Amino acid sequence: MNRAEIADFLRRARARLHPSDVGLTAGARRRTPGLRREEVAQLAGMSVDYYARLEQSRRPRPSRQMLTALARALRLTEVERDHLFHLAGEEPPRRGTTSTHVRPGLLLVLDRLHDTPAMVVTDCGEVLAQNALSRALSGDVLARPPRGRNMIRRFFLDPTAQELFPPEDRPQRAREQVAGLRAVAASRPADPEPAALAAELRAASTEFAQLWDEHDVAVRRASTKRFRHPAIGTLELDCEVLVNSDHNQQLVIHTARPGTESYERLRLLRVVGLQNLAPTDGGP
């Protein structure tokens, strides 16, 4: 591990970013360019002291999880991320399967969506990034353990995830989840991830197994969904899916039609979301 090189690389990556690049307000006048250390620490989900020690070459080798968080916080490209892993003496994440590294440009779009829930997910249902309103609507998915960040797994195996949708909507949501995963598995037969997820869910969920055996196939596209929120009530939102085919990632955006009750409730959600009244469990 090259501590000095890591420290220099992190300082330079931090200095080239402006707060608006990562969805933050600039605030008071800054004496130096770039993000502050505390802002990087906030974005990466680590303590300010931990990050400061990295920049001062006084920290033991960071974990792979921390390296991934830093790469995302600093909006590193895949090449830059791999370089950071090499400096830390770690093998970069494997390529050739579903990438969990969100491109900086996609994160930039996500950061600028302030008035509508949006998130980046893989085509296998792994949540990679959320904006503030998405967290307010369906919970902070990235705060959960890694296995709890997959929307399809949670939909079928976690009873609390069912509470996000009205009961009468759940059968259709379940059918869409299974049909989408089958399409992914068929399109990438050499990738073990979708096949492994399907095998796990077939063994653990009778509902999933029955739907899987029906062989429905569908690609996720625009739709209308209803969400239940404990403080706001039910919201009917239009769902748009923008696909990044190179990385098998999707930018999922939920909007409310102006003039509707859901539109007013979504505006209210922006307020209560800041007051930490968001539900603790999320979903698709």
N, C-alpha and C positions, 0 to 999 in steps of 0.2 A: 504494500500500500504506500502510495506517494502522498503523504499528508500535505507537503508544501504545494504540490501541483494541484491537488484537490482544492486547497484554500484559494489559490490564485484563480482557478477555473470558476469557482463559485462567485468570487468577488466580481469577475469580469461579466459573468452571466447576469448577475444582479444589477450591475451598473448600466447595462444596455436596455433595461426594461423601464417603462414609464408606468405609473399606477393605472392609467387608463388601459394599458395593454392587458391587464389582468383583472379588470372590472372593479378597481378601487378608485376612490377620489383622491386627488393630489393633496388636498388639505392645505396646511400652512406652507409658507415658502420653504423650499428645500435648499440646503447649502451645497449639497452634492447631487449629481445626477443619479437616476436609477431608483430602485426600490430600497427601502430601509430593511435592516436585518429582521426587525419584528414583523414586517409585512411578508417576507419570504417564509418565516417560521409559521405565521398564521396560515398561509396558503398550503404549506406542506404538512400541517398538522403536528408540529413539533414545538418544543419549548424554545424561547428566544436564546436561552443559555446554551442549549444543545447546538443550535445553528451557529451561534457566535464562536463556539469552540471549534467547529469545523473550519470556519474561516480563519481561525487563529492557529491552525495546525495542532490543536491540543485535544483532539477527540480520537478515541479508538475507532477502529474500522466501522463505518456505518453499515447497517443491515441492508439487505436487498430491498426490503420494504421502504426503508428511508431513502435509498438511492432513487427508487421509482417515484416517491413523493417529491423529492427535490427536482427531478427531471420534469415533472408535470408543473410544479410551482414556478420554475424558471423558464417554462415554455421551450425546452430543448427539443431540437429535432432528434430523429432516431439515431443519426450518426453521433450527435453530441451526447445523447444519453448513453450510447455504447462506450464512448470515450470516458465518461464519468465512471461507468462500471469498471472499465479497465484500470483507471487510476486507483480505484478502491481495491483492486485485486480480485474482482468478481467477474464471472462470465456473464456477458450481456444476455438478456432474455432471448430465447430461441425465436427465430423467424420461420415463416412457412406455415404457421398456424394463425389463429385469430390473434391479432395484435392488441395489446392492452395499452399501448402508448398512443395517447390522443395527440394528433398533429396540432402544433401551435396555432395554425390558422383556424382550425375547428374550435379550439378553446376560445379564441378571440371572438368568434361569432357568438358562442355560448355566453361569454362574459357581457356582451352588449345586449342580451335579451333580458331587460330588467322587468318588463311588465307582463311576462308570460312564462309559465313553467316550461323548462327545457332540460334535456339531459342527453348525454352521449352514452350509447350502449353498444355492445357487440351484437352480432346477429344471433349469438347463442344466449343472449339475455343478461350478460354481465354489465352492470352499471359501472361506467368509467368516470363520469363527471356529472355534476348537477349544478344548476344555478340556484340562487337563494329561494326563488318562488317554487321550484320543484321540490326542494327540501320542505318548504312550508306545506305543500300539498300532500306529499306522500312520504315524508320522513327523510332523515339523513341516511341514505343507504350506505355511503362510504364509511360511516361510523361503525358499521356492523363488522363482525368477523368475515373473512373472505368468502366463506361458503354461504353467507347470508346476503351476498350482494347480487346473486343471480335471481332475476325476476321470475323465471320459469320455475326454478326449484322452489322458491318461496311460495309461489302461487299454489302449488300442489301439496307441499309438505308443511307449510307453516299456517296453522288456522288463523292467526291474527292477520295475515295478508288478505284473507277473504273479506275482512271488514271494510276494505277500501272501496269495494264495489257493491251496489245494490244487489240483494240476493237473486232477483229475477234476471240480472245481467250476467251472472257468473257463468252459466253454461256456455254462452256464446264466447265469453272471454277465454274459457278453458279450451274450447275448440280452436280458437285462433292461435293460442299459444302452441298447441300440439302441431297444428298444420304448418306453422311457421318453422318450428324446429325440424320437422320432417323434410321440408324444402331445403334447409341448410345442410342437413345430413346427406341428402341426395346430391347436392351440388359440390360437396367436398368429401368424397368417399375416403380420401387418404388422410384426412384430418381426424384424429381420435377424439377430439373434444365433443362435437355434437353427438357422436355415437355413444360415448361414455355417459353423457348426460341423459340421453334417452334410455339407456340400459338401467341407469340408477333409478330413474323415475318410474319405469315400467315395473321394477321390483318393489318400489316403495309405495306406489299409488295405484289403486285399482282403477280410479277414474282416468288417470293418464293412460294406463295400459289399454283400457277399452277404447279410448279415443285414438290411440296410436294404431290399433289394429284395424281401424276404419280406413286408414291410408289416405286421409284428406291431406292435400298439399296446398299451401297458399303462401304468397310473398307478402310481407307486411307492407301495407299501403295506407293511404289516408282513410280515416274512419271517424266516427263520433263515439265518445265514451262518456259514461257518467261516473263521477267520483264522489265518495262520501267523506266529508271532513267533520270531525267532532265539534268544531266551533263554528263553522260556516254553513254546514248543511250539504246538500247535493249540488254538484256542479256538472253541467253538461258541456263538454269541451270537444272541439274539433282537433283531431290528431293528425299532424303532418309528419312524414318521415322522409328525411333527406339522407341518402345513402352515399357513403364513401366506399366505393367498390374496391379500391386498392387495399384498404385496411379492414374490410368487413365490419365497418362501424356505421352507426346510424345516429343522426341528430334528430331526436324526437321532440317535437314542439306541440304544446297544447294551447289552444286559443279559444276564447269565448266570443260569440257573435255580439257585436255592439247592440245595445238596446234590450238585451235579454236579462233575465234575473241572474243567470250565471255570470254575465259580464260584471254586474254590480258585486256579486259575491267574490269574484276573482280580484276585483279592486280592493275589497275588504280584506281578502287574504294577504295582500301585500302589507297591510297594517298589522294584522295579528301575527303574521309570520315573523315580524321583527320582535314580537313580544314572546317568542318561543312557545307559541300555542299550537305548533304543528304536531300531527300525530307521530307517534314513535315508530310506527311500522309502515313500510312502503310497499309499493307494487308497481306494475307496469303503467 
